[in-house]
Amino acid sequence: MITGELKNKIDGLWDIFAAGGLVNPLEVIEQITYLMFIRDLDDVDNKREKESAMLGLPYKSIFADDVKIGERSINGKQLKWSVFHDFPAGRMYTVMQEWVFPFIKDLHGDKNSAYSKYMDDAIFKLPTPLLLSKVVDSLDEIYELMNANQSIDVRGDVYEYLLNKIASAGRNGQFRTPRHIIRMMVEMVDPKADDIICDPACGTSGFLVSAAEYLKETKKEEIFFNKAKKEHYMNTMFNGFDMDRTMLRIGAMNMMTHGIDNPFIEYRDSLSDQNEDKEKYSLILANPPFKGSLDADAVSADLLKVCKTKKTELLFLALFLRMLKIGGRCACIVPDGVLFGSSKAHKAIRKAIVEENRLEAVISMPSGVFKPYAGVSTAILVFTKTGHGGTDKVWFYDMTADGFSLDDKRQPIDDNDISDIIARFKNLVGEADRKRTEKSFLVPKQEIVANEYDLSINKYKEIEYMKVEYPPTSEIMANIRSLEAEISKEMDELEKLLK
């Protein structure tokens, strides 16, 4: 959540655009995204230069040489945000319009790269030098505040707050997954250096970015000191699809500014025949849309064979099973209805996961996790594609707190189950003796089958009732009579005083 001074600064930036004549929210967010990317490009380049100097690794700045823009050749340093933001407004405007935008559009020579696909149509729309100067100053102030809050994912929150200003955001069931929930899911599945990771409904690439950051933290030497693994990390490890070009552009930029040179971020209707991926990925992390428009005629026939339905949340589960390699893992968010829905399609997809693959965990999350944008109750499913069963016992966890209040304000609080969830999931042997009255416990597959594959935790959780001893009825009646007499006496005395 964006609050306080940072929120005011972003609102102020929005007002600057409005005062300058740009009022279409989609255009505003696109222009802000381009400018943030240009600034990030400078920051990341400086950071990587410092890292290469410290580690003794070769790195050549993209701004190092003269850059050819059309027929002209200019000093690349002039394209750095840290240089041109000090120029007079008129010169800054010329540099941005004539040099910087053409430069970022051709930054990657590979026209088939995700980056090129979504920057080819980038247009600089700020109408005046004065507006650009005000916007650049405002962004510098925002970055200053963001950098002062490095301990939390301010970048993700800033994107969320900006996206919330687009009236159509969320229309098709899209809403940003809180970064601490994404991080928890990533830590649970523990990505490996050779994984091929996909999010078929990637939005701003939050899951992919978090997986990349986790790998950088936990397997840095294994990846970055091995040429083949580094090549895989930079070019083929991360894959994301979405149907919103603005989301894709932001997602591609988000990945690149986190050090992924060439993520495969593509416009694609994942549920349609346009998506032919089968047994391709070793890890899927996703929070697919739960509702919204669905062209039933465009849905891939092999998904409908698994579960004949128009519900996107069920179709996406069937899709995950199809896209995963044998042995591939998935951690995804589903609405509670998936866990206990009684339709034929609901039961069919649950049966497929339990009987034909290995369901490992069901984590029930409180409904406030997605507030203020949605109050839907959700759960996390963690499963492995085996193609031949393997479910033995399923681990259930009743998550009641995620470190934030569960109202619209989402203020930080002390109660937080996340570290407990991660620790217990990584030691399921230790869960064997847990009682059904506790927050987490194991349920044998046979019991789940007997309950028609119902995966709601309330079906298996036992509630411990405290025995309350009440006094006998005669004693209660005597107390009532005593109170009645006392009230009558007080009323008589009050009446005397009023005479």
N, C-alpha and C positions, 0 to 999 in steps of 0.2 A: 504493500500500500504506500502511495505517495502522500505525505502529509506535510504540514508546516511550510517552511520557507521554500523547499524544492517545489512543492505543489504550486505555490504562488508564482514562482519563477516561470514554470511551464505555462500556467494560465496567462502570465504576462506576455510570454512569447507568442501564444495564440492570439492575444489581443493585438500584438504588433502586426501580425499577418493580416488580421481583419482591418486594422486601420490603414494598411497599405493596399487594400483592395482585393486580397485573396481570402475568400470566405468559404469556398468549397472545402469541407473537412478532409476529403480524400486527397485533394491537391496539396493542402497544407501539410498533411502527414507525409506525403511523398517528398515534398521539398525539405522538410525537417530531416527525414531519413537520409536523403542524399547528402545534406550538409553534415549530419552526424557521421556518416560514413567517411566523408572527406576528412573530417577532423580525426576520426579514429585511425584512418590510414596513416596520418602523420604520427599519432601516438604509438601505434603498433610498430611502425618502421623504426622509430627512435628506441623503443623497448628492445626490439630484436637486434638492433645494432649494438646496444649495451650488452645484451646476453651473449652475442657472438664474441664480443671483445673479452668478456669475463671467462667464457668457456673455451676460447680459442678456436671457435668454429667459423668457417667462412660464411659471410653474408654480405650481399651487395644491396645497398639501399635502392629502392625504386626511383628515388629522386636524385641519385648520385650523378648521372651524366646529363648531357644535353638531351632534351626530349623533342622529338619531331611532332609538331602539331600542324597538320596540313602540309603546307610548303615551308613553314617556318621551323627553325630550330631554336629552342629557348633553354635557359638554365633551369634544370629540374627543381632546384631549391625554391624557385619562385612559386611552385605549385604546393608547397607545404603550408598548411593552415597557420602554423606558428610564425611563418614569414609574412604571408599576404594579409593576415588579420590586422597588421599594423599599418597597412597602406592607406592612403586617403580613399574616401568612399568611391570616387570616380574610377581610380586606378584599380581598386579591389574588384569593382563590378566588371571591368574589362577583363581582368585576369580570370575571374570566375567564369564568365560567359564564354570567352574566346579560347581559354587555355585549359582551365581545370576540368570543366565538364567534358570536353572532347578527350582529355587525358584519361579520366576515370572510365569513359565508355570503351576505350581501347586498351585498358590496362592489361587485360589478358588477350593475347593474340589468338587463342583458341576460341573461335566463334561458336563452338558447340558447348563451351563450358557453361555451367549454371549462371555464373556471374555475367557473362556476355549476354545470355538470353534475356536477363532481366534489367540490364543496364543499357542495352541497345536503344530502347525507346525513352531513356531518361531525358527530360527537357527541363532546362533552367527557366523557371516561370516568375522569378521575383522581378517586378516591373521597374524598380528604381534603385540607384546606388544607395540612397538614404535608407531604404527598407533593408537592403542587404547588410549595411553597416550596423543597423539596430539589431537585426537577427543574429549576426555574428557575435556582437557584444553580449546579447542575451544568452546565446549558447555557451559562451565562455564562462558566464556566471553559473549556468546550470552544471557544466562539467566540474567547476570548482567545488560545488556542493556534492556532486556525485563522488568525486575523488576523496572527499572528506568522510564518506560513508562506505569505505571499501569492504567493511566486514559483512555487508549484506548485498544482495543482488539488486543494486539500485538500477542498473541498466535494464533488467527485466521489468522492474516496476515502472520505469519511465516509459518503456514501450507499451506496457499495459495501460497506463494512464492516457497516453496518446491515442491508442487504439479505441479506448472507451469513448473518445470524443467523436468517433465516426458513428453516426446514427445507425448504420446498418450492421455494425459489429455485433455478433451474437445472434443475428437473424436466423442463421442456419445451425444453431446449436453450438456455435464456436464461443468458447471463453477460455481465457488464459489459465493454464494450470499453475498454481502457486509453485514457486521455484523450490521451496523446501520439500514439497511433496514429490516433485520430480527428482530431486537429489536423493530422497529416501528410496525411491524405486530403483534408481541407478545403483545405489550402494547395495541394495538387496540382490540384484542380478549380477553385480560385479563384472562389468565388461572386460574382455580379454584383448590383448594386443592384436590378435588375428581375427577378431569378430568382424562381421559385415552387418552394420546396424541400420535399421530402417524405421522411419515413422511415416506411415501412409496417410496421415492427416496432420502434417507437421506445423502448420501455422507459421509462427515466428522462429521455429526450430529450437524451441526450449529444451526438449529431450535430447536432441543431438548435441547441442552446446554443452549441456550438463554432462553427457557421456564423454565428450571430448575433454572437458576440464578434469573429470574424474580420472581418465586414463593418463592425462598429463601429470596429475598429482601422484598416482599410485604406480605407474609403470613407465616413468619418464625415461629411465636409462634403457629399458628393454626396447622402447619404440625409437627414441631419438638417436641412439647410438647403433642402430641397425638400419642400414640403407633401405632394405626391402620393406621393413615394417614401417619406417617413416614415410616411404612412398605410398604405402597402403593407407596410412593414417591421413595423409594430405589429400589423397585423390579418390580412393575407392571405398573407404570404410563407412562413410556417412551418406545416407540416402534419405531424401524426404520428398513427399508429394503433397500437393494441395490444389484446390480449384480457385483460389483467390490470388490473383497476380500481385496484388499489393503485399499480401502476406508472404508470398514467395520471394519478392524483392527484399523485404525486410529480413526474411529468414536467411537468404543467401548472404546478405551483408553481415548479419549477425554471426554466421559461421566464419566468414572471412576475417572479421575483426577479432575473432577468438583464435586466429592462427591456422585455420583450415584453408589451404590454398584453393582447392577445387572440389567442394562438396557437390554431390549430384542432387540438386534441388530442382524438381521438374513440375511443370503444370500437368496434372493428371487427375482424372476421376478414378480414384483407386478401386471403386466398386464396379466399374464398367469393364467391358471387354477390351478397352484401351489398355488396361493393366494386365499384362500377360505373365507377370512374375510368378513363378512356382518354384518352391524349394530353393530359394536364392539367398535368404538371409539367416544369419545365426543368432540374431538378437533383434526383437521388435519392442520398442518402447512407444506407447501411444496413449492419447486421450481422445478417441475419435468423437465426432459430433453425435449427440444423442437424439437429435430431432432435426427437423427442417425438411426442405423439399428433396424429393428423391424421384428420379425418373425411373419408374419400375421397368420400363422397356429396355433401359440401358444397362441394367444390372447383369453382371456376368452370370451365364447359365449355370456354371459349376458351383457358384455360391448358393444359388437357389436350390440346388440338389441337396445341399447340406441342411439348409433351413429355408423353407419357402415363406418369405415374409417381406414386408416393406420397411421393417424397423432397422435403421442403419446400425444401431448398436449390436444387433445380432449378426447382421451381414459382415460387419467388420471383424467379429470374432472368427467367423468362417474364413474370412480373407487372411487373417493372421495365420491360421492353421495351414492354409494353402501356400503362403509366401515363405514360411519357415522351412529351413532344411531339417532333415531328421537330426534330432539332438539340439535343435535351435530352441531358444528360450524366449518367453514373452512376459512382460509386465505391462498391464493395461488397466485403465480406469473404465468402469462400467457403471451405469445407473443401477440402483438397487433392484429395479424390476427384473433385470437379467437374472438375478440370483434365485428368484422365487416365481417368476411368471409361469402361468399354467397353460399357455398356448402350446400347440404342437411344435412350433418353431423354437420357443424358449427351451422346452424339454429336449429337443433334438440337439441343439448346440451344446447344452450342458452335458448331455450324454456323450457327445463326441469328444468333449474335453476330458471327461472322467474315464470313459471306457477305452477310447482309442489312443489316448495320450496320457501324460502324467500331470495331474493337477496338484500343485504343491501348497499354495496358500490362498486364502481369502481374507482380506483385511477390510473390515467394515469401517468406513470413515464417517464422522459426524456431518450433518447436513450443512453446517456453517462454513466448511472448508472453502467453498467457492463463492462465499459472499464477498462483496455486495452484489456480484453480478448474477448469481444463481443460488437458490437455496436447495438444490437437488441433493438427495442422499445418494452417496456413491460408495463403491468398493473397489479395491485393487485385486485383480486376479494375477497370479503368477503360475505359469505352467510351462512344460517342456513338450515339444512335439516328438513323439516316439513312433507313431503310426501303428503301434501294437499294444497299447495300454501301458500299465506301469503304475497307475494310481494305487497307493496302498493306504496311507493315512493322509488326510488333508488338514493343514494347520489353519486354525481360525484365530483371528485377533480382533477384539472389540476396541477399536481406537476411540478414545473419548476426548483427547486434547492434542493439538498440534503446535502448541507454543503461542497461539494467538486466540483472542476472544472470538467466540463463534457468532457474534453479531455483525452488523454492517460495518462497524468501525475497525474490527480486526486488530485490536491493540495487542502488543506483546504481553504474554503472561508467563508465569513460572511452569504451569502444568504442560507437559509435553511427553507424548508416548513414543516419539520417533526413534530416539536412540534405543529404547527398549525393544521396539519392533525389529530393528536391524539386528541387534544382538541376539534376540531369541530366534529369529529366522535363520541365522547363521549357525545355530546350535539346536537343531530340532530334536536331537537325541535327548537333550535335557528337558524337553517338553512332555516326554512320555507320561510322567506322573502328575501332570497338572490337572486339577479338577475342573469340571465344567462351570463352576461358579467363579473361576478366575478370568482374567482378561484374555488369556490365550490358552488354547488346548488343542489336542489332536482328535480328529473324528475318523474312525475306520471307514473305508470305502463302502463296505456292506451296508452300513447304516445310512449312508448318503443314497445308495441305490434304492434302499427300502423306502426312502422318503421322496421318490421320484426325482432324484438328482437335485433336490432343493439345496441351495448353497447359502441361504440366509442364516446368519449366526444365531438368530433368535430360535431357530428350529432345534438347535443343539445345546444352547446355553441353559444352564440351570440357575434359577434365582433362589438365593438363600433368604428364607423368610424368618424374621426374628419373632420368637414367641413373646407375646405381650400378655401380662397377667392383669386382669381388671378386677376391681373389688366386686363383691356380690351385689345383686340388684337392690336388695333391701338397704344396704349401706349407701348406695348412690341416691336412692329415693329419700333417705333420711337427711342426706346432705342438701338435697334440693329443698326439702321442707324447712331446714334450718336457714338457708339463704333467703327463702321466701318470707320467713318470719322476721329476719333482720331487715329486709327491704321494707316490709310493712311498718316496722317500728320507726325506721328512718323517715318514711313518708309522713307518719303521724307527727313527728317532731317538726318537720318542714312546714306542715300545714299550720301548726301552732304559731310558728314564727311569722307566717304570712297574715295572720289575723290582726 
